[in-house]
Amino acid sequence: SEPKIIDAALRACRRLNDFASTVRILEAEIYPYVIQELRPTLNELGISTPEELGLDKVYKPHGWASQGFIDIAT
């Protein structure tokens, strides 16, 4: 995303005192770059990312669909 858009979003979060959204914006924008830059170190040390461990997936217990829950992750 363009830096101006990120800047405006962060300022809006500050006005609303919404720390959680600020963190999510930063994670979405910076996290992929950090992982890319640290990939050789992660590989060398055998460190897995949350995505590689499957921690970015929504857990659906057995019978999820039959219980009538709405799946907002898809």
Rosetta constraint file for C-alpha pairs under 8 A:
AtomPair CA 1 CA 5 HARMONIC 6.92 0.50
AtomPair CA 1 CA 6 HARMONIC 7.00 0.50
AtomPair CA 1 CA 29 HARMONIC 7.52 0.50
AtomPair CA 2 CA 6 HARMONIC 6.60 0.50
AtomPair CA 3 CA 7 HARMONIC 5.97 0.50
AtomPair CA 4 CA 8 HARMONIC 6.17 0.50
AtomPair CA 5 CA 9 HARMONIC 6.17 0.50
AtomPair CA 6 CA 10 HARMONIC 6.11 0.50
AtomPair CA 6 CA 25 HARMONIC 7.68 0.50
AtomPair CA 7 CA 11 HARMONIC 6.18 0.50
AtomPair CA 8 CA 12 HARMONIC 6.15 0.50
AtomPair CA 9 CA 13 HARMONIC 6.23 0.50
AtomPair CA 9 CA 25 HARMONIC 7.96 0.50
AtomPair CA 10 CA 14 HARMONIC 6.24 0.50
AtomPair CA 10 CA 22 HARMONIC 5.93 0.50
AtomPair CA 10 CA 25 HARMONIC 7.66 0.50
AtomPair CA 11 CA 15 HARMONIC 6.23 0.50
AtomPair CA 12 CA 16 HARMONIC 6.29 0.50
AtomPair CA 13 CA 17 HARMONIC 5.85 0.50
AtomPair CA 13 CA 18 HARMONIC 4.92 0.50
AtomPair CA 13 CA 19 HARMONIC 6.83 0.50
AtomPair CA 13 CA 21 HARMONIC 6.51 0.50
AtomPair CA 13 CA 22 HARMONIC 5.96 0.50
AtomPair CA 14 CA 18 HARMONIC 6.14 0.50
AtomPair CA 14 CA 19 HARMONIC 7.33 0.50
AtomPair CA 14 CA 22 HARMONIC 7.81 0.50
AtomPair CA 18 CA 22 HARMONIC 6.54 0.50
AtomPair CA 19 CA 23 HARMONIC 6.33 0.50
AtomPair CA 20 CA 24 HARMONIC 6.32 0.50
AtomPair CA 21 CA 25 HARMONIC 6.11 0.50
AtomPair CA 22 CA 26 HARMONIC 6.28 0.50
AtomPair CA 23 CA 27 HARMONIC 6.02 0.50
AtomPair CA 24 CA 28 HARMONIC 6.08 0.50
AtomPair CA 25 CA 29 HARMONIC 6.23 0.50
AtomPair CA 26 CA 30 HARMONIC 5.62 0.50
AtomPair CA 26 CA 31 HARMONIC 7.42 0.50
AtomPair CA 27 CA 31 HARMONIC 4.96 0.50
AtomPair CA 28 CA 32 HARMONIC 7.33 0.50
AtomPair CA 29 CA 33 HARMONIC 7.77 0.50
AtomPair CA 30 CA 34 HARMONIC 6.26 0.50
AtomPair CA 31 CA 35 HARMONIC 6.17 0.50
AtomPair CA 32 CA 36 HARMONIC 6.14 0.50
AtomPair CA 33 CA 37 HARMONIC 6.17 0.50
AtomPair CA 34 CA 38 HARMONIC 6.04 0.50
AtomPair CA 35 CA 39 HARMONIC 5.69 0.50
AtomPair CA 38 CA 42 HARMONIC 6.06 0.50
AtomPair CA 39 CA 43 HARMONIC 6.04 0.50
AtomPair CA 40 CA 44 HARMONIC 6.06 0.50
AtomPair CA 41 CA 45 HARMONIC 6.08 0.50
AtomPair CA 42 CA 46 HARMONIC 5.84 0.50
AtomPair CA 42 CA 47 HARMONIC 4.86 0.50
AtomPair CA 42 CA 48 HARMONIC 6.90 0.50
AtomPair CA 43 CA 47 HARMONIC 6.31 0.50
AtomPair CA 43 CA 48 HARMONIC 7.86 0.50
AtomPair CA 48 CA 52 HARMONIC 5.80 0.50
AtomPair CA 48 CA 53 HARMONIC 6.52 0.50
AtomPair CA 49 CA 53 HARMONIC 6.41 0.50
AtomPair CA 50 CA 54 HARMONIC 6.22 0.50
AtomPair CA 50 CA 55 HARMONIC 5.03 0.50
AtomPair CA 50 CA 56 HARMONIC 6.23 0.50
AtomPair CA 51 CA 55 HARMONIC 5.71 0.50
AtomPair CA 51 CA 56 HARMONIC 5.28 0.50
AtomPair CA 51 CA 57 HARMONIC 7.92 0.50
AtomPair CA 58 CA 73 HARMONIC 7.21 0.50
AtomPair CA 60 CA 64 HARMONIC 5.83 0.50
AtomPair CA 63 CA 67 HARMONIC 6.25 0.50
AtomPair CA 64 CA 68 HARMONIC 7.21 0.50
AtomPair CA 64 CA 69 HARMONIC 6.51 0.50
AtomPair CA 65 CA 69 HARMONIC 6.20 0.50
AtomPair CA 65 CA 70 HARMONIC 7.88 0.50
